[in-house]
């Protein structure tokens, strides 16, 4: 793939971490304001642009990027994928609503880490493959359709806005970030940390706000979503195809409308029924390759893909972590939960993978207990963040923030008995999960 690297003073560093099949067309450093003139000298059109914020010849401003994107539109390059690596999400958030070919990767660090450079190259390659596939499908069908921006799907239309019932301040906040590119969210944590309950309530909240949402229950050991969606569970006992929903979806994600379960309207679920025990099929399809293919398809079909992935099962998907936009790490406000989380990470992952997860995570403080204390002080969500990176792990050291707290309540167990998510029975939980969804969609900052 021929990529134009617009990295300024970081050119040589970024050059060293390109993928093997990636060809950088500019040998010398390039700055935003000189890109159009350089492209006009090329014999071959670049297949993608990687722009690093530090590459501006002056202090970076949105106008430089907008001018380049407008020039690309005027020169038939509006479909050429652009990955913009920045330290400020909101600096580019107003741009991606107008240009569907732009992907933003946010770095929370003064120096952009190596794994984000690698991720940027991978996203360009993935985007090129998606474009080629779309072009092939269009040629086969001989149908010309106006391509809708993937990011436009995050905009809630007027009708849906009228249907949403939620607190006004949350609705206003969602309007501000509705164009976010963060779409694949993995909710994870040690066992009994509230992973599945969080998945169900976050997905329900997203669906209520007009976002087309898919729940993927990757927990093939416990398959707990069966307990929260009784209709799905009952259907798995009668329909062998739905009983094997997750495996069939991993095998043919493009057929999701018949392999997954439509909970209601814009909320979908894929999991395994309790009776499914074909180990041969699990070994064949439950792997990083099939998972990555499924996620690539769902990115174009859903606004949000929410994964139920406990830490101990993430080991099966180390090579696919790059496909996850953000991890919601479930931790309770007690030292046992903190230590169990860090211990699980070190048992399952190598140091580089832990650093990657650390950098792309926000905490979900589950089963929050107002009376819990640490070293004499109330064990708040901010204190948990401090303790997590205090040196208890040699590799989980990047600063991490909290997406919010989920208060402890005896009502949690009643969700299963009533078959009703807790956000539908309590305004406090509705607001709690609404805020968490908001923070997760913003990305790891």
C-alpha positions in Angstrom: 0.0 0.0 0.0 1.4 3.4 -1.0 1.0 5.9 1.9 1.8 9.5 2.1 3.4 10.2 5.5 2.8 13.7 6.7 4.9 13.6 9.9 7.2 16.6 9.8 10.0 16.1 12.3 8.6 12.7 13.3 9.1 11.4 9.7 12.1 9.1 10.4 10.5 7.7 13.6 7.2 7.0 12.0 8.9 5.5 8.9 10.6 2.9 11.1 7.3 1.4 12.3 5.4 1.0 9.0 4.1 -2.4 8.1 6.0 -4.7 5.7 3.6 -4.2 2.8 3.5 -0.4 3.3 5.4 1.8 0.9 6.0 5.4 2.0 6.0 7.5 -1.2 7.8 10.5 0.3 11.4 9.9 1.3 11.7 13.3 3.0 9.7 14.9 5.8 6.4 16.5 4.6 4.2 19.2 6.2 0.5 19.8 5.8 0.8 23.0 3.9 3.0 21.5 1.2 1.0 18.3 0.6 -1.0 19.4 -2.5 2.1 20.6 -4.3 3.9 17.3 -3.5 1.0 15.1 -4.7 0.9 16.9 -8.0 4.5 15.7 -8.6 3.6 12.0 -8.1 3.0 9.6 -10.9 1.0 7.2 -8.7 -1.8 8.4 -6.4 -1.3 7.5 -2.8 -3.7 4.9 -1.3 -3.8 6.6 2.1 -2.5 9.5 4.1 -1.1 9.4 7.6 -1.1 12.8 9.3 0.6 13.3 12.7 -0.4 16.4 14.5 3.2 17.4 15.2 3.8 17.6 11.5 2.5 21.1 11.1 5.1 23.7 10.0 3.4 26.2 12.4 1.2 25.6 15.4 -1.4 23.1 14.3 -4.9 24.5 13.4 -7.9 22.9 11.9 -7.8 25.1 8.8 -4.6 23.4 7.5 -6.3 20.0 7.6 -9.6 21.3 6.2 -7.8 23.0 3.3 -6.0 19.7 2.5 -9.3 17.7 2.7 -11.1 20.2 0.5 -8.2 20.1 -2.0 -8.6 16.3 -2.0 -12.3 16.6 -2.8 -11.6 18.9 -5.7 -9.1 16.5 -7.1 -11.1 13.3 -6.9 -9.4 12.0 -3.7 -12.3 12.2 -1.4 -12.3 8.4 -1.0 -8.6 8.2 -0.1 -8.5 7.2 3.6 -6.8 9.6 5.9 -5.7 8.7 9.5 -5.1 11.7 11.7 -3.0 11.0 14.8 -3.6 13.8 17.4 -3.3 14.6 21.1 -6.6 16.5 21.1 -9.8 14.7 20.2 -11.9 17.8 20.0 -9.4 19.5 17.7 -10.5 17.1 14.9 -14.0 16.2 16.0 -15.6 18.9 13.9 -13.7 17.6 10.8 -14.8 14.0 10.8 -18.5 14.9 10.4 -17.8 16.5 7.0 -15.2 14.0 5.7 -16.1 10.3 5.9 -12.7 9.3 4.8 -11.0 10.7 7.9 -10.2 8.5 11.0 -8.9 10.1 14.2 -6.7 8.3 16.6 -6.2 10.2 19.9 -2.9 10.0 21.9 -3.0 10.9 25.6 0.8 11.3 25.8 3.2 14.1 25.0 5.2 11.7 22.9 3.1 9.5 20.6 3.8 5.9 21.6 5.0 3.2 19.1 1.8 1.1 19.4 -0.3 4.0 18.2 1.9 4.5 15.1 1.5 0.8 14.4 -2.3 1.1 14.9 -2.4 4.1 12.5 -0.7 2.0 9.7 -3.0 -0.9 10.3 -6.1 1.3 10.2 -5.0 2.6 6.8 -4.6 -0.9 5.4 -7.9 -2.0 6.8 -9.6 1.0 5.3 -8.1 0.3 1.9 -9.3 -3.3 2.0 -12.8 -2.1 2.9 -12.8 0.4 0.0 -11.6 -2.3 -2.5 -14.4 -4.6 -1.3 -17.0 -1.9 -1.7 -15.8 -1.1 -5.2 -15.9 -4.8 -6.1 -19.4 -5.2 -4.8 -20.6 -2.1 -6.7 -19.1 -3.4 -9.9 -20.8 -6.8 -9.5 -24.2 -5.3 -8.8 -23.8 -2.4 -11.3 -25.6 -0.1 -8.9 -24.3 3.3 -8.1 -25.3 4.5 -4.7 -24.4 7.6 -2.8 -22.1 6.3 0.0 -23.2 7.4 3.4 -20.5 8.4 5.8 -20.0 5.8 8.5 -19.7 8.6 11.0 -23.0 10.1 10.0 -24.7 7.1 11.6 -23.7 8.6 14.9 -26.0 11.6 14.3 -29.4 11.1 15.8 -32.1 12.3 13.3 -34.9 14.6 14.5 -37.4 11.8 14.8 -35.2 9.7 17.0 -34.3 12.7 19.1 -38.0 13.2 19.8 -38.4 9.5 20.8 -35.5 9.6 23.3 -36.5 9.8 26.9 -33.5 10.9 29.0 -32.2 13.7 31.1 -31.7 16.8 29.1 -28.0 17.4 30.1 -27.0 13.9 29.0 -28.8 14.4 25.7 -27.0 17.6 25.1 -23.7 15.9 25.9 -24.4 13.1 23.5 -25.2 15.6 20.8 -21.7 17.0 21.2 -19.9 13.7 20.7 -22.4 12.0 18.4 -19.8 12.0 15.6 -17.3 10.0 17.6 -15.4 7.3 15.7 -15.2 5.0 18.8 -17.5 2.2 17.9 -16.0 -1.1 19.2 -16.1 -1.2 23.0 -14.9 -4.3 25.0 -16.3 -4.5 28.5 -13.9 -6.7 30.5 -12.7 -7.5 34.0 -12.0 -10.3 36.4 -14.8 -12.8 37.1 -17.7 -11.5 39.2 -16.8 -7.8 38.5 -20.1 -6.9 36.8 -19.0 -7.3 33.2 -22.2 -8.8 31.7 -24.6 -6.5 33.7 -22.6 -3.5 32.5 -22.7 -4.7 28.9 -26.5 -5.2 29.0 -27.2 -1.8 30.5 -24.8 0.2 28.4 -26.1 -1.5 25.2 -29.7 -0.8 26.3 -28.9 2.9 26.9 -27.2 3.1 23.5 -30.2 1.6 21.8 -32.5 3.9 23.6 -30.5 6.9 22.2 -31.0 5.7 18.6 -27.6 4.0 18.2 -27.8 0.7 16.2 -26.1 -1.6 18.7 -24.8 -5.2 18.6 -24.0 -7.1 21.8 -21.4 -9.9 21.2 -21.1 -12.3 24.2 -17.6 -13.7 23.8 -17.8 -15.4 27.2 -18.3 -19.0 25.9 -17.7 -20.4 29.4 -20.7 -18.7 31.2 -22.8 -17.3 28.4 -24.5 -15.0 30.9 -26.4 -12.9 28.4 -28.9 -15.8 28.3 -30.0 -14.8 31.8 -30.6 -11.2 30.9 -32.5 -11.9 27.6 -35.0 -14.7 28.3 -36.5 -14.6 24.8 -33.1 -15.3 23.3 -32.5 -18.1 25.8 -35.9 -19.7 25.0 -35.2 -19.5 21.3 -31.8 -21.2 21.7 -33.7 -24.2 23.1 -35.9 -24.5 20.1 -33.7 -23.3 17.3 -30.3 -25.0 16.7 -29.1 -22.1 14.5 -29.7 -19.5 17.2 -28.2 -21.9 19.8 -25.0 -21.7 17.7 -25.5 -17.9 17.0 -22.0 -16.8 18.0 -20.2 -19.5 16.0 -22.4 -18.9 13.0 -21.8 -15.2 13.2 -18.0 -15.6 13.5 -18.2 -17.8 10.4 -20.4 -15.5 8.3 -20.8 -12.1 9.9 -22.3 -10.7 6.7 -25.3 -12.8 7.4 -25.9 -11.3 10.9 -29.6 -10.7 10.2 -30.2 -14.4 10.3 -27.4 -15.6 12.6 -28.0 -13.1 15.4 -31.0 -12.3 17.6 -32.9 -9.0 17.2 -33.8 -8.1 20.8 -35.8 -5.1 19.7 -35.6 -2.4 17.1 -31.9 -1.4 16.9 -30.5 -3.8 19.6 -29.0 -7.1 18.5 -27.4 -10.0 20.4 -25.2 -12.9 19.5 -24.1 -15.5 22.0 -24.1 -19.2 22.5 -27.0 -21.1 24.0 -26.3 -23.2 27.1 -26.8 -26.4 25.1 -24.2 -25.7 22.5 -21.1 -27.8 23.1 -19.5 -28.5 19.7 -15.8 -28.1 20.6 -14.7 -28.7 17.0 -16.6 -25.7 15.7 -15.5 -23.6 18.7 -11.8 -24.4 17.9 -12.4 -23.6 14.2 -14.1 -20.2 14.6 -13.4 -18.9 18.0 -10.1 -17.2 17.2 -8.5 -13.8 16.3 -8.8 -14.2 12.6 -12.6 -14.8 12.6 -13.1 -12.2 15.3 -11.2 -9.6 13.3 -13.3 -10.3 10.2 -16.5 -10.1 12.2 -15.6 -6.7 13.7 -14.6 -5.3 10.3 -18.0 -6.2 8.9 -19.9 -4.9 11.9 -18.1 -1.5 11.8 -20.1 -0.8 8.6 -23.4 -2.1 10.0 -23.6 -0.8 13.5 -23.0 2.4 15.4 -21.8 0.5 18.5 -20.4 -3.0 18.9 -20.2 -3.9 22.6 -18.2 -7.0 23.6 -18.7 -9.1 26.7 -15.1 -10.3 27.1 -13.8 -11.3 30.6 -10.0 -10.9 31.0 -9.3 -14.6 31.1 -10.9 -15.2 27.7 -9.1 -12.2 26.0 -6.0 -14.4 25.8 -7.6 -16.0 22.7 -7.6 -12.7 20.9 -4.2 -11.1 21.6 -3.7 -10.6 17.9 -7.0 -8.8 17.5 -6.7 -6.2 20.3 -6.0 -3.6 17.6 -9.6 -3.9 16.4 -11.0 -2.7 19.7 -11.4 1.0 20.1 -11.6 1.2 23.9 -11.7 -1.2 26.9 -14.2 -0.6 29.7 -12.3 -2.2 32.6 -14.7 -3.3 35.4 -13.2 -2.8 38.9 -14.9 -2.6 42.3 -13.7 -0.1 44.9 -11.9 -2.6 47.1 -8.3 -3.7 47.0 -9.1 -7.3 46.2 -10.8 -6.3 43.0 -7.9 -4.0 42.0 -5.3 -6.7 42.7 -7.3 -9.4 40.9 -7.6 -7.2 37.8 -3.9 -6.5 37.6 -3.0 -10.1 38.4 -5.4 -11.3 35.6 -3.7 -8.9 33.1 -0.2 -10.2 33.9 -1.3 -13.8 33.7 -3.0 -13.4 30.4 -0.9 -10.9 28.5 2.7 -10.1 27.6 4.0 -6.6 28.7 3.4 -4.9 25.3 -0.3 -6.1 25.3 -0.8 -4.8 28.9 0.6 -1.4 27.9 -1.8 -1.4 24.9 -4.8 -2.2 27.0 -3.8 0.2 29.7 -3.5 3.1 27.2 -6.9 2.3 25.6 -8.9 1.7 28.8 -11.3 3.6 31.1 -12.4 2.2 34.5 -16.0 1.2 35.2 -16.2 1.2 39.0 -18.8 -1.4 39.6 -20.7 -2.3 42.8 -19.5 1.0 44.2 -19.7 1.0 48.0 -19.7 4.5 49.7 -18.3 2.9 52.9 -15.3 1.3 51.3 -12.0 2.8 52.4 -8.3 2.6 51.5 -5.6 3.8 53.9 -8.3 5.5 56.0 -9.8 7.5 53.1 -13.0 6.8 51.1 -12.0 4.6 48.1 -13.2 6.9 45.4 -13.0 6.3 41.6 -10.1 8.8 41.3 -8.3 7.0 44.1 -8.8 3.6 42.3 -7.2 5.1 39.2 -4.2 6.2 41.3 -3.8 2.9 42.9 -4.1 1.0 39.6 -1.0 2.7 38.2 0.9 3.1 41.5 3.4 0.3 40.8 1.4 -2.7 41.8 2.0 -3.8 38.2 5.3 -3.2 36.4 3.4 -2.7 33.1 0.1 -1.1 34.0 1.6 2.4 34.5 -0.1 4.8 32.1 -2.5 7.3 33.7 -6.1 6.0 33.5 -9.4 7.8 34.0 -12.8 6.5 35.2 -15.8 6.3 32.9 -18.1 6.5 36.0 -19.4 4.5 38.9 -22.2 2.0 39.2 -23.5 2.0 42.8 -24.1 -1.2 44.6 -27.7 -2.3 44.8 -29.6 -5.4 45.7 -31.7 -4.6 42.7 -29.0 -6.0 40.4 -30.0 -9.6 41.1 -33.6 -8.8 40.2 -32.6 -7.8 36.7 -32.4 -11.5 35.8 -35.7 -12.4 37.6 -37.6 -9.5 36.0 -35.8 -9.7 32.6 -35.6 -5.9 32.8 -32.2 -4.0 32.8 -31.8 -1.9 35.9 -31.6 1.4 34.0 -35.3 0.9 33.2 -36.2 0.7 36.8 -34.1 3.5 38.3 -33.3 7.1 37.2 -30.1 6.9 39.2 -28.8 3.9 37.2 -30.1 5.4 33.9 -28.0 8.5 34.5 -25.0 6.4 35.7 -24.9 4.2 32.6 -25.7 7.2 30.4 -22.6 8.9 31.7 -20.5 5.8 31.3 -21.7 5.3 27.7 -20.8 8.9 27.0 -17.3 8.6 28.5 -16.6 5.4 26.6 -17.8 6.7 23.2 -15.4 9.7 23.8 -12.5 7.3 23.8 -9.6 6.8 26.2 -8.5 10.3 27.1 
